[in-house]
Amino acid sequence: MAEANLALLLVFALLLLIGTPVAVALGIGGVVGILLGLDLYALATVGTNTYNAIAKYPLIAVPLFILTGMVFERAGVAARLVTLAQAVIGPRRGGLALVAILVCLIMGGMSGSGPADAAAVATVMIPSMLRAGYPKPFAASVIAASASTAILIPPSIALIIYAVLVPGTDVRALFAAGLGPGLLAGAVVAVPTLWLSRRHDFGRDEGTERPPFLPSLGRAVPGLMAPVIILGGLRAGLFTPTEAAAVAAVYGVLVGALVHRTLGPREIYQVLAESASVSAVLMLIISFAGIFAWAGSTLGAFVAAADAILALAGHEWLVLLLVMALLLLAGMVLDGISIYLITLPLLVPIAAAFEWSYVWFGIGMAINIAIGQVTPPVAVNLMVTARIADVGIEETIPWIGWLLLALLVTLLLVILFPPIALWLPAALGYRIT
């Protein structure tokens, strides 16, 4: 059995190292573990576990929120939010960088995805920032770091996956818990952004005109209503998170087609096709992760690994430090959804052993993943914004380092002061254990 456990983990790790897609690595690793630890007849469970992994009602929300994010991205919402943010912040040194941060926070409440948030905001903001005197690497870094907060601000696709994988966790509690740390991360990122802008004289050509507030607000209201509908409907009990995703998707299409008039039949078809493609890839990863999770739990690999970590570190804070360090390293090479799928079978027993709040622990994981989205070598958010800005990722390193330090401060604050994440869901009456 021990040999099968070792083979399960080693085969998976080796396949990842040679560049095998995550879904394939998970599936093959699980099958190898089954063959070595059980018997040939146990392979009959592969099909069942592949189906069971995605046959969960809450997962319907994932493709719907992916569709919602793409719809609002194509509907021209980002451009109207930029005008509103400029009206709020006004012309000042570093003002456009602050506008980018604010718009990323708002767009995170629509897309639930860091890369989608980064793409939408970078497309609108980077040309304006370049005209105002911001260097390309700095603009790409600020937007990438700000967009990473989308994994915290509801509706976060990653938090939905976490709620599905951790039984008894209320996704509404996770949404509420992510809001405070998400806004805190945006505020903390704004500090070095403003300091660097003023120190290096960025944004000297921003101009002196401030867009009129009320007209800007009026044009942005249809987009601003999306988070209100989602969170307000959940809090009022009008619909479940899955139903909220469906309502938000339909609302986005109506805003784009009837209000902003940027979505015609062809554009709607393209959005549906692209969101279906992204959702299919994600569901494939989740389904193959079902094989890996079943094999690991049946063979006892995850329990054994958790026991080894507990025995190695012993003290609660040392274990927490080790877990967070492992998640930071994983975030550098893997996407957030894959990290949840791979690590949660191992980490849930550890969290249970120390009686950590699953909601607080989930938010801590999300902040780690947010940091990973802007940490080379993979850095999916940074990859998106650097491509739009037409710069190499290596050129962003002098700037992204300061913003990573700010995100690490956010992680440290949430770890040391759990009420930052837990006060809102507790106040709303959600279960936070």
Beta strands, then each sheet from edge to edge (+ up, - down):
end
